[in-house]
Amino acid sequence: MSYLFHSPLFWIGTAFQIWMLVDAVRQREWMWVGIILIFPGIGSLWYFFYLYRSSGSVTSGFELPGAHSRRRIKELEAQIHHLDKPHHHLQLGDIYFQQGKLDRAEGCYRASLERDAQDEDARAHLGQCLLRQHKLEEALPLLEGVARENPKHDYGHTLMAWAEVLKGLGQNDQALAVMLQVTANHSYPRARVQLAELYLAAKQPDLARRELQEVVIDTAHGPAFQRRRERVWIKRAKSLLAKV
């Protein structure tokens, strides 16, 4: 057995096992901790592909990161070349948006709107894109228009983006009213932390503290992938709690 300790594969496998075990403990995935300990090697691989890797990937199986997006971009570019339909521009914009290529996404959304100016997805997604580029004045009418027509659009994310734009423009009273609409139907940490910030700006620390405490408590009992996805807002909630 001593020859195993001289094998690079043994040490690589051991390091991978420890990495997955530490991650499962940090994420409080106690079931997975047990599986990794009871089934070393196989348990670690299972955790990696089933939970850890899948939570941050847009692909499935054993593709290289981004392979699915690259293929889809080529497909959409071909469809745009031959058909030039608004929804193809919209879908291409969504891929670039997810990749953080906001300039390209903006161009695609505008091209979609040139072909169908009433499409609510294109209007809302362009507004989201402009928000993230800090073009708040341009984003406002797009997001407001869609949110007023359909407050449930994109599961409340359009409504939340409208509130964020209002908050960024200093229209805190209206932003507070809109964000309350969001949190009445959704428990997004992003919305609740920003609602708490609006409460603080309105000199209502007790209401802010309640929202922040609920964010911390709820996410502590949520699945690991959710905690990773919302870690920026969880961190902000804890930071604000320490100051309230």
ZAMARGU-4260 file (C-alpha; in steps of 0.2 Angstrom, whole numbers, plus 5000, padded with zeros to 4 digits):
<rodrens>
0) 5000/5000/5000 | 5015/5012/5003 | 5016/5014/4984 | 5000/5024/4984 | 5008/5038/4994
5) 5021/5041/4980 | 5007/5042/4967 | 5002/5059/4961 | 4984/5053/4958 | 4983/5048/4976
10) 4987/5066/4982 | 4976/5074/4968 | 4961/5063/4974 | 4964/5067/4992 | 4965/5085/4989
15) 4949/5084/4979 | 4941/5074/4993 | 4946/5087/5006 | 4940/5102/4995 | 4923/5094/4992
20) 4921/5090/5011 | 4926/5107/5017 | 4914/5115/5004 | 4900/5104/5010 | 4904/5109/5028
25) 4905/5127/5024 | 4888/5127/5015 | 4880/5117/5029 | 4876/5102/5017 | 4876/5089/5031
30) 4868/5076/5020 | 4882/5078/5008 | 4895/5078/5022 | 4889/5061/5027 | 4889/5054/5009
35) 4907/5061/5005 | 4913/5052/5021 | 4904/5036/5019 | 4908/5035/5000 | 4925/5043/4998
40) 4929/5047/4980 | 4912/5043/4973 | 4903/5054/4985 | 4915/5068/4981 | 4912/5066/4963
45) 4893/5065/4965 | 4893/5081/4976 | 4904/5090/4963 | 4893/5086/4948 | 4876/5085/4956
50) 4876/5101/4967 | 4893/5111/4966 | 4896/5111/4948 | 4878/5112/4942 | 4874/5127/4952
55) 4885/5138/4943 | 4885/5131/4926 | 4873/5134/4911 | 4878/5118/4904 | 4875/5100/4908
60) 4886/5084/4906 | 4904/5086/4903 | 4905/5101/4891 | 4919/5114/4893 | 4913/5130/4901
65) 4904/5141/4889 | 4903/5127/4875 | 4884/5128/4875 | 4883/5147/4874 | 4896/5147/4860
70) 4885/5135/4850 | 4869/5144/4853 | 4877/5161/4848 | 4882/5153/4831 | 4865/5146/4829
75) 4857/5163/4833 | 4869/5173/4822 | 4864/5161/4807 | 4845/5163/4811 | 4847/5182/4811
80) 4857/5182/4795 | 4843/5172/4786 | 4827/5177/4795 | 4831/5192/4805 | 4817/5189/4818
85) 4816/5200/4834 | 4816/5186/4846 | 4832/5180/4839 | 4840/5196/4843 | 4832/5195/4860
90) 4839/5178/4864 | 4856/5183/4858 | 4855/5198/4869 | 4851/5187/4884 | 4866/5176/4881
95) 4878/5191/4881 | 4869/5199/4896 | 4872/5182/4906 | 4890/5183/4900 | 4892/5201/4906
100) 4895/5208/4889 | 4883/5222/4892 | 4887/5233/4876 | 4884/5218/4865 | 4868/5214/4874
105) 4862/5232/4873 | 4864/5231/4854 | 4855/5215/4852 | 4840/5222/4863 | 4839/5238/4853
110) 4839/5228/4836 | 4825/5217/4843 | 4815/5233/4847 | 4818/5240/4830 | 4809/5225/4823
115) 4795/5224/4837 | 4794/5240/4848 | 4781/5233/4859 | 4789/5216/4865 | 4789/5217/4884
120) 4804/5205/4886 | 4815/5216/4875 | 4810/5232/4883 | 4812/5225/4901 | 4829/5216/4897
125) 4836/5232/4888 | 4830/5241/4904 | 4840/5229/4915 | 4855/5230/4904 | 4855/5249/4905
130) 4852/5249/4924 | 4868/5238/4925 | 4877/5251/4915 | 4871/5265/4926 | 4861/5273/4912
135) 4847/5276/4924 | 4837/5289/4915 | 4836/5278/4899 | 4831/5263/4909 | 4817/5271/4919
140) 4804/5272/4905 | 4807/5255/4899 | 4806/5246/4916 | 4792/5257/4922 | 4782/5254/4906
145) 4783/5235/4907 | 4781/5234/4926 | 4765/5244/4926 | 4758/5233/4912 | 4763/5217/4920
150) 4770/5218/4938 | 4773/5199/4938 | 4785/5200/4922 | 4800/5190/4924 | 4794/5184/4941
155) 4795/5201/4949 | 4813/5205/4943 | 4807/5219/4931 | 4797/5227/4945 | 4812/5226/4957
160) 4824/5234/4943 | 4811/5248/4942 | 4813/5251/4960 | 4832/5250/4959 | 4832/5264/4946
165) 4820/5275/4956 | 4832/5272/4971 | 4847/5276/4961 | 4839/5292/4955 | 4835/5297/4972
170) 4816/5295/4971 | 4816/5285/4987 | 4797/5287/4992 | 4792/5279/4975 | 4806/5266/4976
175) 4800/5261/4993 | 4782/5259/4987 | 4787/5248/4972 | 4800/5238/4982 | 4786/5234/4994
180) 4776/5227/4979 | 4791/5216/4976 | 4793/5209/4993 | 4774/5206/4995 | 4775/5192/4983
185) 4794/5187/4983 | 4807/5184/4996 | 4822/5189/4985 | 4837/5194/4996 | 4841/5208/4984
190) 4824/5216/4985 | 4824/5214/5004 | 4841/5221/5007 | 4837/5236/4996 | 4820/5238/5005
195) 4830/5239/5021 | 4841/5252/5014 | 4826/5263/5009 | 4819/5261/5027 | 4836/5267/5034
200) 4835/5282/5022 | 4817/5285/5029 | 4823/5285/5047 | 4814/5268/5050 | 4828/5257/5058
205) 4816/5245/5066 | 4808/5240/5050 | 4825/5239/5041 | 4832/5228/5055 | 4817/5216/5053
210) 4820/5214/5034 | 4839/5211/5037 | 4836/5198/5050 | 4824/5189/5039 | 4837/5188/5025
215) 4850/5181/5036 | 4839/5168/5044 | 4830/5163/5028 | 4846/5161/5018 | 4855/5151/5032
220) 4842/5138/5030 | 4841/5138/5011 | 4851/5127/4999 | 4869/5129/4996 | 4867/5135/4978
225) 4855/5149/4984 | 4868/5155/4997 | 4881/5155/4984 | 4870/5165/4971 | 4865/5177/4984
230) 4881/5179/4994 | 4883/5197/4989 | 4867/5202/4997 | 4869/5191/5012 | 4885/5199/5015
235) 4877/5217/5013 | 4863/5212/5025 | 4875/5206/5039 | 4886/5222/5036 | 4870/5233/5038
240) 4864/5223/5053 | 4880/5227/5062 | 4877/5246/5060 | 4858/5246/5064
</rodrens>
